[in-house]
């Protein structure tokens, strides 16, 4: 077990979510599935209780804890992309698999987990600061999925 692991609470579909992430993102895998040794408040003995997995190299554990707690934008995975093709691929995988679009490069998967699909060019523009960052930021504020060409144009002014 990793020294530092992110625990994500799911109602009941931690294994399905982990398998989707493993199929969608490089350096991702399901590493273990653990079944409950006895009944618990939201499940029965033998149900999948936890799933160990990695998402883009980040160690996670999914807990099937029941409906008591919901996901929110207070937690998100930020995935850095190199170009529009990669941005589109991840965005479309998440949104097209029962997820939903949000603003400024954010979307949610069908389990309610938030994702920021963030092209490198946007982060570079923000790091540049000044007028370049201001233009890129203003362009981003009008977007759902990030449009790389529009961010590049905004950077140039």
Secondary structure, 3 states (H helix, E strand, C coil): CCCCCEEEEECCCHHHHHHHHHHHCCCCEEEEEEECCCCECCECCCCEEEEEEEECCEEEEEEECCCCCCCCCCCEEEEEECCHHHHHHHHHHHHHCCCEECCCCEEECCCCCEEEEEEHHHHHHHHHCHHHHHHHHHHHCCCCCCCHHHHHHHHHC
